[in-house]
Amino acid sequence: MLISEKNKSLIALFFSALFFGSTFLIVKNLLVSFSPTFIVFMRYIIASIFFLVIGGIPNSKTIKPGLLMGIFLWLGYITQTQGLVTTSTINSGVVTGFYIVLTPFFSKLINKTQLNNKNYIYSFLGFLGIVLISITDITQIFGNIFTMFCAFSYAMHIVLVERYIDGLNISQLMFVQSFTGAVLCIPFTELNQINNFNEYWLPILFLGLVVNVSAFYLQLYGQRIIKASTSALILSLEAIFALFIGILLAGETLNLLSWGGVLLVLISIFLVIKE
């Protein structure tokens, strides 16, 4: 039985969320040796080279969308990575998921999409779940604030993808997005940190290829069909993946209230996919 285009898109978004969720612990460990900006810069450089090779020189139609997407994605990366300096991988993953609430409203405002009452209910359920997961440690508040700005930026990125993706070459669009992020990093990056690259090339390469290339490609592929509000809910699974990775590999823990939050997030995603 052939998989429908809609189901292919849903599967693409699911794996995109899985790849995104796998990054938090890796980035947290790299922050011991590198600055947040350097990590983001290297991820963008690796992705830029890859997309330039497979997509070629971008045409003029991809420049403006790629620049706008690149700016907001860069803001998201920088604030999320900076937040991980003082917050846990679990908190970072779930606070980032606040974009599931913001995305429908940004989409309605910018792209004039129609939303029914169920969209607001599902988003509220998902947000409530994220709140329950993230209120575990008051000492992590500054990291969570940075990560909240990340959520705003990611929501804008998802909405811009919805606005511009139709009819554009994904690889060329991804090159412009990635190259924009790399250029924005340069004034804030201590490039001499590249001297330590040989010791950490594998996790940095993983972030660049598996996440900045594969995850974002899958996101853009999925959003060709799936609207922004639904995409945001499915992509918020990255919070759940980050949570389980933090528990299994980093020894982080959750209380009963937080587990209730996990359940609410999963229910909200199930309901929106069912629609």
C-alpha positions in Angstrom: 0.0 0.0 0.0 1.4 3.4 -1.0 1.9 6.0 1.6 -0.1 9.2 0.9 1.7 12.5 0.5 0.1 13.8 3.7 1.4 10.7 5.7 4.9 11.1 4.1 4.9 14.7 5.3 3.8 13.7 8.8 6.5 11.0 9.0 9.1 13.6 7.8 8.1 16.0 10.6 8.2 13.2 13.1 11.8 12.3 12.2 12.7 15.9 12.1 11.5 16.3 15.7 13.5 13.2 16.6 16.7 14.6 15.2 16.1 18.0 16.8 15.5 16.3 20.2 18.8 14.4 20.0 20.8 17.6 19.9 20.3 19.0 23.4 22.6 16.7 25.3 25.3 16.9 22.6 25.2 20.7 22.7 25.2 20.7 26.5 28.4 18.6 26.5 30.1 20.7 23.8 29.5 23.9 25.9 32.2 22.7 28.3 34.8 23.3 25.5 33.2 25.8 23.1 31.2 29.0 23.3 27.5 28.9 22.2 28.2 31.0 19.1 31.1 28.9 17.9 28.9 25.7 18.1 26.2 27.4 16.1 28.7 28.8 13.6 30.2 25.3 12.9 26.7 23.8 12.4 25.8 26.4 9.9 29.1 26.1 8.0 28.8 22.4 7.6 25.2 22.7 6.4 26.0 25.5 4.0 28.7 23.5 2.3 26.4 20.5 2.0 23.5 22.4 0.5 25.6 24.3 -1.9 27.1 21.1 -3.3 23.7 19.4 -3.8 21.6 22.4 -4.7 24.0 24.6 -6.6 24.0 28.4 -6.6 20.6 29.7 -5.4 18.3 31.5 -7.7 17.0 35.0 -6.9 13.6 33.7 -5.7 15.3 32.0 -2.7 17.3 34.9 -1.5 14.7 36.9 0.4 12.9 33.9 2.0 16.2 32.3 2.9 17.5 35.5 4.5 14.4 36.0 6.6 14.3 32.3 7.6 18.0 32.4 8.4 17.7 35.4 10.7 15.0 33.9 12.8 16.6 30.5 12.9 19.9 32.1 13.9 18.2 33.9 16.8 16.6 30.7 17.9 19.9 28.8 17.8 21.8 31.4 19.7 19.3 31.9 22.4 18.7 28.2 22.8 22.4 27.4 23.0 23.0 30.2 25.4 20.1 29.0 27.5 21.7 25.5 27.8 24.6 27.1 29.7 22.4 27.5 32.7 19.5 25.1 32.2 19.1 21.4 31.8 18.6 19.5 28.6 15.1 18.6 29.7 14.1 22.2 30.5 15.6 23.5 27.3 13.7 20.9 25.2 10.4 21.6 26.7 10.6 25.4 27.0 11.6 25.5 23.4 8.3 23.7 22.7 6.4 26.9 23.7 6.5 27.6 20.0 3.5 25.3 19.6 1.3 28.0 21.2 2.9 30.9 19.3 2.9 29.4 15.8 -0.9 29.3 15.1 -1.2 33.0 16.1 1.8 34.1 14.1 0.5 32.1 11.1 -2.9 33.7 11.4 -1.3 37.2 11.7 1.3 36.8 8.9 -0.1 34.2 6.5 -3.8 34.9 7.1 -4.5 31.2 7.8 -7.8 30.1 9.1 -7.9 28.5 12.6 -10.8 26.8 14.3 -11.4 26.6 18.0 -9.9 23.2 18.2 -6.5 24.6 17.1 -6.5 26.9 20.1 -7.5 24.1 22.5 -4.8 21.7 21.2 -2.1 24.4 21.4 -3.2 25.3 25.0 -3.1 21.6 26.0 0.4 21.4 24.6 1.6 24.6 26.3 0.1 23.5 29.6 2.1 20.2 29.3 5.3 22.2 28.6 4.7 24.4 31.7 4.2 21.3 33.9 7.4 19.8 32.6 9.5 22.9 32.9 8.7 24.0 36.4 11.2 21.7 38.0 14.0 24.0 39.2 13.8 27.8 39.9 17.6 28.1 39.6 17.3 27.5 35.9 15.1 30.6 35.3 17.7 32.6 33.3 18.4 29.7 31.0 14.7 29.3 30.6 14.2 33.0 29.7 16.8 32.7 26.9 15.1 29.6 25.7 11.7 31.4 25.7 13.2 33.9 23.2 14.2 30.8 21.2 10.6 29.6 21.1 9.5 33.0 19.7 12.2 32.7 17.0 11.4 29.1 16.1 7.7 30.0 15.8 8.5 32.7 13.3 10.7 30.4 11.4 8.0 27.8 11.0 5.5 30.5 9.8 8.0 31.8 7.3 8.6 28.3 5.9 4.8 28.0 5.5 4.7 31.3 3.7 7.6 30.7 1.3 8.2 27.0 0.8 5.7 26.4 -2.0 7.5 26.2 -5.4 11.0 26.9 -4.1 14.0 24.6 -4.3 14.5 23.3 -0.8 18.3 22.7 -1.0 18.9 26.3 -2.4 16.6 27.7 0.3 18.5 25.8 2.9 21.8 27.1 1.7 20.7 30.7 1.9 19.3 30.1 5.4 22.4 28.3 6.6 24.9 30.8 5.1 22.9 33.7 6.6 23.2 32.1 10.0 27.0 31.5 9.6 27.6 35.1 8.6 25.6 36.4 11.5 27.7 34.3 13.9 31.1 35.7 12.7 31.2 39.0 14.8 30.4 37.0 18.0 32.6 34.0 17.4 36.2 33.4 18.6 37.4 31.5 15.6 40.6 30.3 17.4 38.4 27.8 19.1 38.6 25.8 15.9 42.0 24.5 17.3 39.9 22.2 19.5 37.9 20.9 16.6 40.0 17.7 16.1 38.9 16.5 19.6 35.2 17.0 19.0 34.8 16.7 15.2 32.3 13.8 15.5 29.6 15.5 17.7 30.0 18.7 15.7 29.7 16.9 12.4 26.6 15.1 13.8 25.0 18.5 14.6 25.8 19.9 11.2 24.8 16.9 9.0 22.1 15.0 10.9 20.4 18.0 12.4 21.1 21.2 10.4 20.9 19.2 7.1 18.6 16.3 7.6 16.2 17.6 10.3 15.6 21.0 8.6 15.3 19.3 5.2 12.6 17.0 6.6 10.9 20.0 8.2 10.7 21.9 5.0 9.6 18.8 3.1 6.8 18.2 5.6 5.6 21.8 5.6 5.0 21.7 1.9 1.6 20.0 2.8 1.2 20.3 6.6 0.1 23.8 7.8 2.2 25.6 10.4 0.0 25.1 13.5 -0.1 21.3 12.9 3.7 21.2 12.0 4.5 23.0 15.3 2.6 20.5 17.4 4.4 17.5 15.7 7.8 19.2 15.9 7.2 19.8 19.6 7.8 16.1 20.0 11.5 17.2 20.1 10.8 18.2 23.7 9.7 14.6 24.5 12.7 13.1 22.7 15.0 15.5 24.6 13.3 14.6 27.8 13.9 10.8 27.4 17.4 11.3 26.2 18.2 13.5 29.2 16.8 10.8 31.5 18.4 7.8 29.9 21.8 9.3 29.1 22.3 12.2 31.4 20.6 10.9 34.6 18.2 13.8 34.7 14.9 13.2 36.5 11.2 14.3 36.4 8.6 14.4 39.1 5.0 13.2 38.8 3.7 16.6 37.8 6.2 16.8 35.0 5.2 13.3 33.7 1.6 14.7 33.6 2.9 17.4 31.4 4.5 14.8 29.0 1.1 13.1 28.8 -0.6 16.4 27.9 1.9 17.2 25.1 1.4 13.7 23.6 -2.4 14.0 23.8 -2.4 17.4 22.1 -0.2 16.0 19.2 -2.4 12.9 18.9 -5.6 15.0 18.7 -4.2 17.3 16.0 -2.9 14.4 13.8 -6.2 12.7 14.2 -7.9 15.7 12.7 
